[in-house]
Structures are given as C-alpha cells and as structure tokens.
Amino acid sequence: MKKILFLCLLLFGVSATAATLTTDNYRITVNVNCSEGHVSCRDVTYEGVSKKSGNSITLQGKTWHTLCADGVTPCRFRGYLFKNGSYRYLVHQSGLLQVIQGKNNVLVEENGEWVY
C-alpha cells in the first residue's frame, strides 16, 4: 500500500503547465515541468515549429525573472530562456519571441498570442 501511495504522489505531485505562443511564422509550446508553487523553474521545455518550413526544434531551459534588490531572489517574471550553442531563445511573457545569436545579433523578433 505504501508503494502505491508513493507512486501516486510522484505522478500527481509534479504538474506540467503548458502554453502555446503563436506568431506569424512560428508555433512554440512551452512546458513548465516543475511542481506548482515554485517561483522559478530550471526544467522548462521549448517545442518550436516553423510554419513555413515545418522544421522543429526542442530545447531545455528555465524561467526568466528580474532579480530583487538583494541580487539573488527572483522578482518579476519575464518569460522563458533557452540556449542552443551560441543562440538564445527568449520567450517573453508579453508574447515576444526573440532568437539572438551571440551577444546582440537578433535573428528573429516577432510578437504573438499566448494560448493557455
């Protein structure tokens, strides 16, 4: 009985939250794989599909926050951050998708609509 209870807690204790951002050229599904109640999460999945080519990419990332005055505590939620080599994928809470190569080379910058 204890094993069954433990398995149920494992299965139902971690909830994944999914949202989809649709821009003119991309459809991005973001899955937050941390249990409810965490302010930040380092287990977020990005599944992006190009509407033009059909190409897709899956990335692992984290939530993205501004820091409080102490420089450590996460404050305001900004969105999600994913890295792929020298590329950064920023998915803003506002619906802005940015793909940046290196420090400042913006390759994609599109606004979209979130569906939760």
N, C-alpha and C positions, 0 to 999 in steps of 0.2 A: 504494500500500500504506500509506503514512504517513497519508493521509486517512482510510482505513478504520479504522486503529488509533486515530486521534484521535476519530473518531465513536463508536467502541466505548467509549473512556474517558469521553466525555461522557455516553453513555447509561447506562453501568453504574457510573460513579463517583459519581453522585448517587443516593442511595436515599431513597425516601419511606417514612416509617413512619406507619402509620395505626392508630388506636384508636377505638373507639366507646364513648361513655358513654350509658347508658340510664337515665333517671329515670322517675318516674310519668307525666310529661307531655311529655317531650322525648327525642329521639334526636339526639345530637351526635357527628359524626365529626370527629376532629382528625387532620390530615395534617401531619407534620413534613417539610418539603421540603428539609432540609439533609442533607449527607452525614454518614454515621455517624462518630462520634468528636468532633463538636462539642459543647462543653458547653452553649452557648446557641445559639438559632436565631431569626432575625428573619424567617423565611419559613414561617409556620405557617398552615394554612387550617382554618377552622371551618365546618362544614356542619351547621346545626341545623334540625330539623323538629319542629313541634308535633304531638303525637299527636292532639290534639283537633281542631284546625282544618286540619291538613295544610300550613299555611303554612311556608315555609322561608326561611332566610337564610344567606348565605355571607359570611364575614368573613376578613380577613387580620390576622395578629397575630404573637405571638412567645412563646417560652418565658418562664417566670416563675421567678425564683430569689431567695433571700435573698442578701445580699452578705456577703462575708468581712470581716474586721476592717479591711482596707485601704479599704473602701467602694467598691471598683471591681470586684473579682473575684467572679464568681458562685460561690456555695457550694451550699447545699441547693436542690434542685429542688422547686418548689411546685406547678407546673402550667403553665397557658397563659393569656395575657392578650390580649383582643381589644377593639378600640374601634370604636364606631359613633356618631359625633357625641358627644353627652353621655352615652352609655351605655357601660359597661364590662362585658364578659362575662368572668368568671373561671371557669376550669375547673380545679378543684383536683385534684392527684394523688390525693387521698383519695376522689374521686368526687363532691365537692360542686360543684354548678353555681350560680353567682350571677350575676344581672344587676342592675347598680347604675346608677341614673340620678343624675347629678351627683356630689356627694361621698358622700352617705350614704343615698340613697333606694333601699332594697333592693326590687326588683320581683319577683325570682324567687330562691328559695333552696331547692334540692332536692338530696337525696342520691341517688346512683345507683350502678350497677355498670359497671365498665370491662370491655370485651372487646378483647383484643389480637390 
